[in-house]
Amino acid sequence: MKKGNKIFVSCSDANHFCDKNQYKEASLWEKIRLSLHLIYCRACRKYSANNNKLSKLVKDPKVISMEQNVKNAMKERLKQKMSE
């Protein structure tokens, strides 16, 4: 990434800023540059939207898992079927 006070950034820099912003590590200047880039770059807007969706899914997966005794019973049935 190049140092300097450029307002317009490349897509790779914008994606890096997007990732940093996702984890609340982006500076104000990086957020401004990212916002300006997203105005004119459709691909990076899509990347940013997908990044936000993924973050939401990871934070709140809404996954229901089996209880351990049910898992163990399934393992035993599988072992029995495989030994037949």
C-alpha positions, 0 to 999 in steps of 0.5 A, a space after each residue: 500500500 502506498 503512503 501519501 494523502 491520495 483521496 482516490 485509492 485502488 480497489 485493493 486498498 479499498 478492500 483493505 480499508 473495508 476489512 479494517 473498518 469491519 474490525 473497527 481498526 480503520 482511521 477516519 481518513 481511511 473511512 473517508 477514502 473508502 466511502 469515496 471509492 465506494 461511490 464510483 466502484 460497483 465491484 467494491 460496493 459488492 465486496 463491502 456488502 458481502 463482507 458485512 453479510 459475512 460479519 453478521 452471519 459469523 456474529 449471530 450464526 443461529 445454529 442449533 446443535 445436537 446434544 452430546 448424547 444424541 451425537 454419541 448414539 449416532 456414532 454408535 449406530 454408525 459403528 454398528 452398521 459399518 461392522 455388519 
